[in-house]
């Protein structure tokens, strides 16, 4: 069974934090984006193994993820 997960990468002072949107417990940090991607994939692999061992349901996303661009400077308050 193929499951798709959405990775969110946040820049930190010393690298990146990576976390899965659908499974927030899968989280890691890396010195750069490539390392963070690799470590996040490893963390996902380990979490799947742990969930299987505990006979827990593995979260799998079937959601549509969409970016919504917004020019913040053009947003004004209206009465």
Secondary structure, 3 states (H helix, E strand, C coil): CCCECCEEEEEECCEEEEEECCCCCCEEEECCHHHHHHHHHHHHHHHHHHHHHCCCCCCCECCCCCCCCCCHHHCCCCC
